[in-house]
Amino acid sequence: MQIRQLQVACDHLQDRLLLRVATQADEEVRLWLTRRFLRDLWPHLAGLLGQQPTPLPVAADAAPAEAPSFEQAFRDDKATYPLGATPLLTSEIKFDTMSDGSFNLTFREGRERSFLLPLTPDLLQMLCAMLRAGAEQAQWNLALDYAAPAAVAPTPGDRPSRLH
């Protein structure tokens, strides 16, 4: 999948962020992100960003030419919705770091719908900047710092954990 545009918008009525992903094939996937989910997600995103040698944040105009456009309004005039027009209410996420340094984020709605979002390091940085801006616009008062969290040593008897 080749990403054409990303958008993070605050929906004050739903008290959620709406992540919209448009592809070159004129498909659009919509995902709801709640405050609690973003709060729990952020340390993992910061950890992925901490693996990158480039300084943060990176301005959108510094992105490579093949990156999505952030200067244009989000285009949805011819969009088709492979997961339906109703946004996926994200309750779980899986992170995969690929051998080429890119990332796959798999957003899940319980055990129903899921969406795999492939991200280059530059796109990951842009997505994080957009999520921070969206959380600020929503006035969620989250501390979304780019510093990777300190590793927590597991205690004996701890079970493996999964985000949500």
C-alpha positions in Angstrom: 0.0 0.0 0.0 1.3 3.4 -0.9 0.1 6.2 1.3 -0.9 9.4 -0.4 -2.1 11.4 2.6 -2.5 11.2 6.4 -4.7 13.4 8.5 -5.3 13.6 12.2 -8.4 15.6 13.2 -10.0 16.2 16.6 -13.7 15.3 16.8 -14.9 17.3 19.9 -18.3 15.7 19.9 -16.9 12.1 20.0 -13.9 13.3 22.1 -11.6 11.2 19.9 -9.0 11.8 17.2 -9.8 10.6 13.7 -6.8 9.2 11.8 -7.5 9.1 8.1 -5.2 7.3 5.7 -5.6 7.8 2.0 -3.8 5.6 -0.5 -2.6 6.1 -4.1 -5.4 3.6 -5.1 -8.0 6.1 -3.8 -8.8 4.0 -0.8 -9.4 5.6 2.6 -9.2 4.0 6.0 -10.6 5.8 9.1 -9.5 5.0 12.7 -10.8 6.4 16.0 -8.1 7.0 18.6 -9.3 7.7 22.2 -7.4 9.7 24.8 -6.7 6.6 26.8 -5.5 4.6 23.8 -3.2 7.4 22.7 -1.8 7.8 26.2 -1.0 4.1 26.3 0.2 4.0 22.7 2.6 7.0 22.9 5.5 5.3 24.9 5.7 2.6 22.3 5.8 5.2 19.4 8.4 7.1 21.3 10.4 3.9 21.7 10.2 3.3 17.9 11.3 6.9 17.3 14.2 6.4 19.7 15.6 3.8 17.4 16.0 6.5 14.7 19.3 8.4 14.4 17.7 11.6 13.1 16.8 14.4 15.5 13.1 15.0 16.3 10.8 16.5 15.3 11.2 16.6 11.6 9.3 19.3 9.6 6.9 18.0 7.0 8.7 20.0 4.3 11.9 18.1 5.0 10.3 14.8 4.0 11.4 12.9 0.9 9.5 13.5 -2.3 7.6 10.2 -2.1 6.1 11.1 1.2 2.4 12.1 1.5 1.5 15.7 0.9 0.7 17.8 3.9 0.2 21.1 2.2 -3.0 20.0 0.4 -6.4 19.6 1.9 -7.3 16.0 2.5 -8.8 14.6 -0.7 -11.7 12.2 -0.4 -13.8 13.0 -3.5 -13.3 9.5 -5.1 -12.4 7.5 -2.1 -13.6 3.9 -1.5 -13.6 2.5 2.0 -12.3 -1.1 2.2 -13.1 -1.3 5.9 -16.4 0.7 5.6 -17.2 4.4 6.1 -17.5 3.9 9.9 -14.1 4.5 11.5 -12.5 1.5 13.2 -12.5 2.0 17.0 -8.9 1.0 17.8 -8.6 -1.1 20.9 -5.3 -3.0 20.2 -2.2 -2.4 18.2 0.7 -4.5 17.1 4.2 -3.1 16.3 6.6 -4.8 13.9 10.0 -3.4 13.0 11.0 -4.6 9.5 14.5 -5.5 8.4 14.7 -2.4 6.2 14.1 -0.1 9.2 10.5 0.6 8.4 7.6 -0.2 10.7 4.2 -2.0 10.4 1.5 -0.9 12.8 -1.6 -3.2 12.9 -4.6 -1.4 14.4 -7.3 -3.7 15.6 -10.9 -3.2 16.7 -11.3 -6.1 19.2 -11.3 -9.2 17.0 -13.3 -7.6 14.2 -11.7 -5.3 11.8 -8.0 -4.6 11.5 -5.7 -2.3 9.4 -2.0 -2.6 8.7 -0.3 0.7 8.3 3.3 0.5 6.8 5.4 3.5 7.8 8.9 4.6 6.9 10.9 6.3 9.7 10.0 9.7 8.2 6.3 8.9 8.0 6.4 7.6 11.6 7.9 10.9 12.7 5.2 12.8 10.8 2.4 10.7 12.2 3.7 11.3 15.8 3.8 15.0 15.2 0.3 14.9 13.9 -0.9 12.9 16.9 0.7 15.4 19.3 -0.9 18.3 17.5 -4.3 16.5 17.5 -4.0 15.8 21.3 -3.1 19.4 21.9 -6.1 20.6 19.9 -8.4 18.2 21.8 -7.0 19.7 25.0 -6.3 16.2 26.4 -3.3 17.4 28.5 -1.2 14.4 27.7 2.6 14.5 28.2 3.6 13.2 24.7 7.3 13.6 24.9 9.7 12.2 22.3 12.1 10.7 24.9 11.8 7.0 25.0 10.5 5.7 28.3 12.9 3.9 30.6 12.8 0.2 30.4 10.9 -1.4 33.2 12.4 -4.6 34.5 9.8 -7.4 34.7 9.1 -8.9 38.1 9.0 -12.6 38.6 5.6 -14.0 37.8 4.6 -11.2 35.4 2.7 -12.3 32.4 3.5 -10.9 29.0 1.5 -7.7 28.4 -0.3 -6.4 25.3 -1.4 -2.9 24.6 -5.2 -3.0 25.5 
